[in-house]
């Protein structure tokens, strides 16, 4: 079995923001914190010797590709479409424990990269500084994480970054809504709440409140689920999907109990 401590130290020495995780869940609080030092890495892996290794997406972002077999979404087909249009540059890539692929790109210095849920069918962009990805030699009940190549992590093509950023609803300078409608209607407040996000320690309350607003407004279950996933991308860091499922199920049960 690989010595995860040694790998974690190597990642830290290369300047990555390293996190210990149990499965995919962080074992420490980390939102908006500086990177762990080598000494801190040694401390945490002595405390949690079997911890997996995660890297925060601070200086890089990830093109996260789901598979139809493991996730129900054919991200590989969408990825091939992107590749055929010339947007994808060769870079470091890994196979995830569930069978998906992740491409690692350095964040350009002159332009931000937005986090996007649903860039295309089965493809997300993990880019928020408090988001993270699990990396080799980590394992879960579904399998192990493995590097697919030995390429360096490269900068993306400018065209890819532009394509990513145009999918962000706040990335349109023509729409300066803040100058209009000083008296907001209730629906407008709910829409604003979708993109506020919340820090660690406040995320569950925030998402529960938001979910309650949507269900109370008459949104169907599937719509509420899709919007919860979108709103979750603004949290620091995002909650696991299983937490979102618990929140939605709880609110729905509560509403059923009222009827």
C-alpha positions, 0 to 999 in steps of 0.5 A, spaced: 500 500 500 502 506 498 505 511 503 500 516 503 504 521 507 509 521 503 505 523 497 501 528 501 508 531 502 510 531 495 504 535 493 505 540 498 512 541 496 510 542 489 505 548 492 499 545 492 493 546 497 493 539 500 487 536 504 486 530 508 479 527 507 475 521 509 473 518 503 471 524 499 469 528 506 474 533 509 477 532 515 479 539 517 476 546 516 480 549 510 475 554 507 480 561 505 486 558 509 493 558 507 496 552 504 498 546 509 506 546 511 509 540 510 510 540 518 502 540 518 501 535 513 506 530 517 501 532 523 495 531 520 497 524 516 500 522 523 493 523 526 489 520 520 494 515 517 489 512 512 486 519 510 486 520 502 489 526 499 485 532 496 488 538 492 484 545 493 483 548 486 486 554 488 492 555 482 488 550 477 482 548 475 479 541 473 475 539 467 470 533 470 468 528 466 462 523 468 461 517 465 454 514 463 456 507 466 457 510 473 454 517 473 448 516 468 451 522 464 455 521 458 460 526 459 465 522 455 461 524 448 460 531 450 468 531 452 469 528 445 465 534 442 469 539 445 475 536 443 473 536 436 472 543 436 479 544 438 478 547 445 482 541 449 489 542 450 493 536 452 494 536 460 495 532 466 489 527 467 486 522 472 482 516 472 477 517 478 475 512 483 468 512 480 471 511 472 470 518 470 476 523 467 479 529 470 483 534 466 488 539 470 489 546 467 493 551 470 489 557 472 491 563 467 494 569 470 490 574 466 483 571 466 479 568 472 476 561 471 468 560 473 466 554 476 460 551 472 456 546 474 453 543 467 458 546 462 455 540 457 452 534 459 456 530 464 461 535 464 463 540 470 468 545 471 471 545 478 475 552 479 472 555 486 478 556 491 475 552 496 473 546 492 477 540 491 479 534 488 481 527 490 488 525 487 492 519 487 494 514 491 487 515 494 482 510 494 474 509 495 469 504 496 468 505 488 476 504 486 482 508 486 484 514 483 490 513 478 494 518 473 492 517 466 499 520 463 505 523 465 504 530 462 505 537 466 499 541 468 498 546 462 495 552 461 488 551 457 487 554 451 484 561 451 478 559 447 476 554 452 476 559 458 472 563 454 467 558 453 467 556 460 466 563 462 460 565 458 456 559 461 456 563 468 450 567 469 454 573 472 459 574 467 455 578 462 457 586 463 451 588 459 446 586 464 447 590 470 441 589 474 444 592 480 442 599 477 434 597 476 428 595 481 430 598 487 424 594 490 425 587 489 419 582 488 420 576 492 421 572 486 427 576 485 430 575 492 430 568 491 433 568 484 439 572 488 439 567 493 441 562 488 448 565 487 450 568 494 453 562 496 455 560 504 461 559 507 463 552 511 458 552 517 453 556 514 451 552 508 446 547 510 442 552 513 443 556 507 441 551 502 435 548 507 432 555 507 433 556 499 430 549 498 424 551 502 423 557 498 423 554 492 418 548 494 414 553 497 413 557 491 411 551 487 417 548 484 417 541 482 422 536 485 426 536 479 427 543 478 428 544 485 434 539 485 437 542 479 437 549 482 440 546 488 446 543 485 447 550 481 446 554 488 451 549 491 457 551 486 457 558 490 458 555 497 465 554 500 466 549 499 460 545 495 456 540 499 456 533 497 450 531 493 448 526 498 447 532 503 443 536 498 439 530 497 437 529 505 435 537 505 431 536 499 427 530 502 426 533 508 423 539 505 419 535 501 416 531 507 415 537 511 411 540 505 407 533 504 406 533 512 402 540 511 397 538 506 
